[in-house]
Every structure is written in structure tokens, then in C-alpha cells.
Amino acid sequence: MRGRSAESSVSAMFEGSVRRIGDQVQVNVQLIDGESGAHLWADRFETDRRNLAQAQSEITGRLARTLNLELVKDAGRRIEDDSVVDPDARGLVTRGWAILYGPQSQAIRQEALRLFERALEMDPRSVEARIGLAHVLLFNVGDSYSDSVQQDMARAEQLLLEALDRDANQSTAHALMGLLRRFENRHSESRVELEIAIALDPNNSLAVRQMGQTLTFLGHPEAAIPYLEKAIRLSPRDPNLYTAHFVLGTCHLFLGHIDQGIEFLRKAWAENRQIWYLPFTLAAGLGLRGDIDEAKAALAESLRLKPEMNSVARCRAVPGKENPSFLALMEKTVYAGLRRAGMPEE
């Protein structure tokens, strides 16, 4: 199996093979720089031969998503290496997405925001710049990086409405609108937007992951888990993988699977040491299990990253957590565990 793909000035080839071992099927794929011949990326996909037809779409989606990630990152590196002083709007958008596909932090988000803003100034009609800007604004709100939550949410909505007005079939724009509606505590509308996003692109890992999150906030952790697991399978190299592991861990805490919940929360924390709510929720799980000293240490890490999140009351005030079913689950698990770890009520 051979193919060729290009993104802007990036030229790359992929090669692959399919191998059957008993009832198992292995698909081996590698991405090669079309100019230098250097190996950029390789991966292996495995499935049961009896479920091959069902798995085919998912394997294809995962391959497409991974190739897109690698090509965009490579395009961003080339733009930097070429020392382009005045890249065009498309180049700025590519550079913005390239850094968002790496390790996440507040500084990284600000740099991506700056690049998307410049791109929109250069090309006021750019759908891609609008979606990129909305992505950063909303993820900043979700991670409590925003200093102006309502203004950022309002601007993100305007950007997404403009993007969808220009192209109603933008799956990612619908997925981000679903995220926005969840932040607004409009969970039914969030679910509808995410259903549209997934119908447009069943392998959109962002939309699939957000559906898992919305179902969690609706108080349906058991229904959320298959979406979160699929999002991980679709995009195992996604820099936002910590989000799926975090929500999976939270769902298992809600369902009383404390050991499983802690395992996923540890994975999330290992994947990103900059996000405050990862050690925060890990502390809750450890508190529930009775590992108080470790719970206190995790809570201290959370407070180091986000000092103002220092009480149960402040945590309740984070947008999108007003659904009664979700709040009941939080009270029985996360907030109970945090109290055991020493977090005050007010």
C-alpha cells in the first residue's frame, strides 16, 4: 500500500502493509518525507478479523487524523525553519494549529491565539482562522485560563456562527459549538451540535470526545465511556489525549470504579503537567480510596497551578457544571474525596 499526501509546501509519502496472524489483522503504516526520504512517523493498527468490516472505518479515521497531525506539525516546522518573515494567512493558520498539536500550556495557547488573530487580519474571510480562534478561546475557558469568560464565549460564538455561515459542513465548527453550549449549561443543544459534527465526520476525534464529555455533564457516565474510548482509539497521538483520560477517570469515579478512575487520572496527569484540574481530580479519587497523604500532595500540585481554586465552592462556579444529575455525582465522589484530602468548603 503506497500513497502520497501534501499540505501546502509539505510533500510526504506513506507506505503500509496488511498482515494476518490467525484471527488478528495488523496494518503497519509509515510516513516518509517525500524530499529527504526520512521517516517521519510509523504506527501499527490491530483488529480481530471477524470485526474487520466494523473496524475499517475507525482504522481509516485514525490514520487520516494521525497523518493530518503529522503533516500540519511538519508544515509548521518548515515555516519556522524557512524563517518566513511575512507568511500569508494560510501559513499563519498552519503555524497556529501546529503549535496546538504539541504539549499544551497557557503560553502555547496565547501564541496560537496571536497567530490566528494575525491570520484573520490578513484574510477577514478565513473560515480556518475563525475556527482556530474559537478553539483557543473555548479551551482557555474550559481550562480556567480565561480572564474574561463571558466575553471570550461571546466572541467564540460569533466566530463559529460566521464560519458556519460560510461553510455549514464544518464538522469542527459544530463540535466547538457543542463545547460552547455545554459551557452555557445548554446540554441538550450541545448534544445536537455534536451529533451534527459526528454525522458530518464520524472520525472527528474532537467531536467524539466532546460527546463523551457532554454525556458526562448530563449525568450519563456509562453512556459517555464508549465515546471517550473511541476518541482515544481514533487519535492516540492527540496532544489533548489527557482530556479523554481525565473524563474517563471521572466517569469511573462516578460509577464507583475508584481504582480504574485513579488509573486514568494518573495517565492524564502524566500526559500534561500544566493543567490544574488533573491533579485536582486525582486528589479526589485518592481521597475516596483513603490514600490521604498522596491525595494531599496531588491537591497541593493543583493549588500550585491554580491557587484560586482553593475551595469546593469555587470549583462549583466553573461554567457548565449546573446540571442537577451531574452535580449529584460530583457531590458523592469528587467533592467528597476533596474534603477528605483537606479542601475547605468555602
N, C-alpha and C positions, 0 to 999 in steps of 0.2 A: 504494500500500500504506500503510495507516494502522493504528495500534494504540494501545492505552493500557495503561499499567502503573502499579502502585502498590506502594510499600514503606512501611509504617507511615504517616506523615503525608505522604510524598512522592507527588506526582502528576506523572506525566510522560507525554508522547505521543511516539510515534516515527512518522516518515514515511519512505517509501522509494520507489524506482523501479528497474525492471529494464530494462536496455538491452542490445541485441545489436549487436555490431560484428564482422561476419564470423563467424568461429568462436568469438569471445570473448563472454562474457556478463559484464556489470557489474551489480552490485547496490549501489546507493547508499542509505545509511540515515542518518538524523539523529534525535537525541533532543532533545526540546523540553520545557522546563519548562511544565507544564500551567497554572501560575498566572500566571507573568510572560511566557511566550512566548519566553524567552531560549533560545538554542541551547546545549545542554549538551555535545553530542558529535556527531561525524559520522565516518563511515568508508565505505570502498569495498571491496567483495569482487569478485574477478575469478576466472573459471574458464573452461576450454575447454568449448564447448557439447557436444562429444562425450562429455565426462565429467561432464555436469551432474547426472545421477542420483546418481553416486558422491559428488559434491561437495556435494549438497544438505544432507545431514545435518551435514557439517562446517561449512558456512556457517551453518546454523541454530544449531549448538552454539556457534560463535564469537560470533554475535550475542547469544545468550542470556547467555553468560559476560560479554561486554563490557557489556551492559545491566545485569546484576546488579552488576558492579563500580561502574558509574557511579551506580546508584541507591543502593547502600549508602554510597558516599562522600558523595553528596548528603544522605542521611539523617543521616550523622554530622555534616556541616557544619550542618545545620538544628538539630540538637540543641544544638550548641555556640552557634550564633547566638541561639537562644531562651533561652540562659542557664538551662537547666533545672537547678535546684539538686539535686533528688532524682528523677532519671529512674528508670523501672521497670527490671526485669531485662532486658526485651527491648531497651529503649533503650541500656542499658549494653553488651549484646552487639553491637548495631549499631554503636555507637561504637568498640568494640574491633576489629571487622572493618574498619571504615572506616580506622582508622589503619594496620592491617596491609596495606591495599591501597595505601598510599603508600610512599615510599622507606624502606628497611629499615635499622635500626641497633639496637644493644643497648638504647639508651634507649627507642626506639619499642616494642621487644618487651616491656620492663618495664612500660610504660604499658598496653599491651594486656593483659598478664597481670593487672595490678591491676584493670582493668575487668571481665575475665571472672571473677576471684575475687569481686568485689563482686556481680556478677550471680548467681553460684551461691549466695552467701549469701542473697540476696533470694528466689531461687527454686531451692530444692535439687533440684527435679525437672528443671531445664532441660537438655535434650539439647544445645542450641546452645552454652551456656556451657561444658559439658564438652568439646565438640569444639574450641572456641576455646582453652581452656586446654591441651588436649593438643597442639594445633597449635603454640602458642608454646613449650611445654616441649621438644617434639621438635626444632623448628627451632633452638632455643638449643643443644641437644646437638649437632646437626649442624654448627653454625657455631662450636663451641667457646666459646660464651658461658656455658655452664652450669658452676657451681662444685660441683655435686653430681650428676654424671651418672647414677649408678645410681639415686639417689632420684628424680630427675626422670623417668627412664624408667619406673620402677615406678609412679609416680603417673600418668603418661600412660596406661599400660596399664590401670590401674584405671578411669580416667575413660572410656576408649574402651569397655571392657567394659560399663560402666554405660550408656553411650549406646546401644550396640548391643543391650543387654538391653531398653531401652525402644523402640528402633526399629532392627530388624535390616537395614532397607533404606537406611541412611545411607551413601551412596557415599563421602563424605568421611571418615567414621569408618573404613571399611575401608581407604581409601587411607593414612590416618595409621597404621593398624595395620601396613600393609605397610612403611611407613617405619621403624616401631619394630622389626619383625622383621629388617629389614636391619641396623639398628644392633646388634642382638643376634647378628649373623652367622648368622641363620636364613634364608638367602636363598631357599630353596625355599618356605618358608612365606610369605615376603614376596611372592613371585611369585603365590601362590594368592590372598592377600588383595587384591592389585592386580587380578588377573583378576576377582574378585568385584566390586570397585569399578567397573571398566570395564564389566562386564556390566550393572550397575545404572544406570550413566550413561556411555555411550561418549564423551561430550563433556566429561567431568570432566578438565580440563587437569592438575590436581594428580595424579590417578591415572595419567594417560597419561605425564606427566613422570617420576613415580616408577617406573613400569615401565621406562622407559629407563634410569634410574639403577640399578635392581636388576639388570637385564641386564648393565650395565657392571660391577657388582661381582661378577657371576657369571662375568666374563671373556668376555662376548659383545658387544664394542663394535659389531660390524657389525649385529647384530640390534637393538641399542639405538637406533641412529641414526634409523630411521623413527618411533619413538615420540617422540623428542625433537623432531624436525621437526614432527610433528603437534601436539605441545603448543604449540609456538610459533605455528603457524597458528591453533589454537583460541583462544589468548589473547595476541595480540600486544601488548596494553597491560598485561599482568600485571606487577605490581611485582617479582615473583620471576622475571622473564624471564632475569635474569642466571644463574640456576641452570641453565636449559636450555642457554644458550650455553656455560656453563662445562663441563657434562658433554659436550656436543657437541665442544667443543675437546679435552677429554681423550680422547674416543673416537678422534678423528682422530690425536692423538699416538700412541695405542696402535697404530693401523693404519699408522703410518709416514707419514701425510699432515701433515708438520710445518707447512707454510705454512698449510694450512686450519685446523689446530689453533690456531695463533697468532692467526689472524684471528678465530675465535670467542672465544678467550680475551681478546683485546683488547676485543671487544664487551662481554663480561661485566664486565670491569674498568671500562669506561666507564659501564656502567649502574649500578654500585654501588661506590663508593669506600670503603665501610666494612667489607667482608668480606675477611679476611686471606688466604684460600686462593685468591682470584682472581689477585692479583699473584704469589703463590707459584707457582701452576701456570704462569702466563705466563712467569715466570723460568725454569722447567724447559724450556718449549718454546723460548725464546730461547737457552738454554744448548745444547740439542740442535742448533740451527741454527748455532751458533757466534757469535751476537751477544752476546759475553760482557759488554761494558760495559753494554748495555741490560738483560741478564739480572741483573747485579749490582744495578742501580738498582731493578728490579722486586722483587728479593728484599729489598732494604732497605726498600721500602714495606711488604712483608708483615711484616717483623720490627717495624716501627714499630707496626703494628696488633696484632700478636700476638707479643710479644718471646719468650715461652716456646717457640714453635715454631722453635727455632734449630738443630735437627739432624735428620738423616734418621731417627734412632732415635725421636725424639719424634713425628715425623709418622706413623710406623708404628703408634704407640699409639692413634691416633684410632679410635673404635669403628666396627665394620662393615667393616674392611679386611683381614680374616683369610683370605678365600678364596684358596687357592693360585694359581688361574689369574689372579686379579686382581693378586695380589702379584707374580707373574712379569712381568706387563705393566708394573706400576709400576716394578719394578727396571730394566727395559730402557729405560724412557722418562723418567718423571718424576724418579725418584731419580738417574738418570744425568745428566739435564740440570741438576738442582740441584747435584750435585757439581761440574759444570763451572762453575756460577755461584758456587762458593765455599762451599757449605754443608758443614759438617763432618758426619762420620758419627755422632758421639756428642755 
